[in-house]
């Protein structure tokens, strides 16, 4: 090696310092995934389905070279499909993706350390109707991943706190999420995903309230039904849309003015009278202590309301 050539020296140092090979890797990213084989969706429900399928089969999934496990046009000249590793377990980080716990073969570790391979390309099974992930078939070690923006398994240089380009962003997230300085990247991602879920829920609630308020204003829904309708929109938007499409106008907008203070006062007074009369008539002991009118007047006085008038005589029981 020529020590006077800085480029040669740097390259030699990189090769002499092989990258760490991760045992837990991101297999499928979250959200709408863009692939050369078509788009598909990974959300909470589809990720749960993939994990359930993996658990049901109770079999390690292969990581092969260049999808040779699929056979056909992917077959190797020898017809063999050696494994580069085995996926021993799956887990999900909401908002990030589906991760796999991998047991690499020694040969694959050597090829990754030598940077002969850098990417993983999952073979997924999706629902034809809604294009949501159903299961994971296998994963290929490749240099031409089908998924756009796939993360490399190993970087061009060994990363540390001083050289990792993602570290400043992670530190910013750590501070904004209120995490302590000891929180690792996984904890930061989990906290960020939880915060995103909370924000999504808040936005969904606000959108539901706006939709329901518009239906109330159109006269298709009584104000007393507002809370019920909001919960329905949040849980099952399609059901609410189906109901709204066929719901008749039950209140002509503007035809019923809101009650004024006097009306509200009359209603409260009537409620107090009705409650007191019911209590009096339901308790035989009270009949020996006072008459019904006196009991009702006492209840009205306790509420700061006007006593019974001459035309409101309470019948004796």
Secondary structure, DSSP 8 states (H G I E B T S, - for coil): --TT-HHHHHHHHHHHS-----SEEEEEESEEE-BTT--EEE-HHHHHHHHHHHHHHT--EEEEETTGGG-GGG--TTS---EEEEEEEEEEETTTEEEEEEEE-HHHHHHHHTTS--EEEEEEEE-TTT-BEEEEEEEEEESS-SBTT---SS-SS---TTT-TTHHHHHHHHHHTT--TT--HHHHHHHHHHHHHHHHHHHHHHHHHHHHHHHHHTTSS-GGGHHHHHHHHHH-HHHHHHHHHH----S-TTTS----HHHHHHHHHHHHHHHHHHHHHT-HHHHTT--HHHHHHHHHHHTT-----GGG-----
